[in-house]
Amino acid sequence: MGDIQELGCKFALDNFGVGFSSFIYLKELLVDILKIDGSFIRQLAYSPDDRVFVKALNEVAVGLGKETVAEFIKNEEGLQLLAVIGYRKQKTPVLRRRE
């Protein structure tokens, strides 16, 4: 992975926080980007528990020098919360109503 990164490529660890994902992957794998699973993002504006997880995952990733990406943002409130928490990228555009 290191040789490929030297060519300018980046690696992302997808769906972090569910399934077989583990913090050891962040430490051992040469990933550049941590994509937080959408199950934590979908209800972010309404779930204090999800906000705790998302904030903690971001702090760990940033502390290890990784970028974080959020997917499945459902509304403007969620997008604003992600900005406050420190996320700079999102995978899915926020859907807006036509006026």
HUGIVEN-V446392 format. One record per helix or strand of 2 or more residues. SS is the DSSP state (h for helix, s for strand). FROM is the first residue (numbers start at 1). LEN is the number of residues. Records with the same first field share a line. If there is no record, write none. Layout:
SS=FROM-LEN / FROM-LEN
This chain:
h=2-5 / 23-6 / 38-4 / 48-16 / 76-10
s=12-5 / 33-4 / 67-4 / 89-2
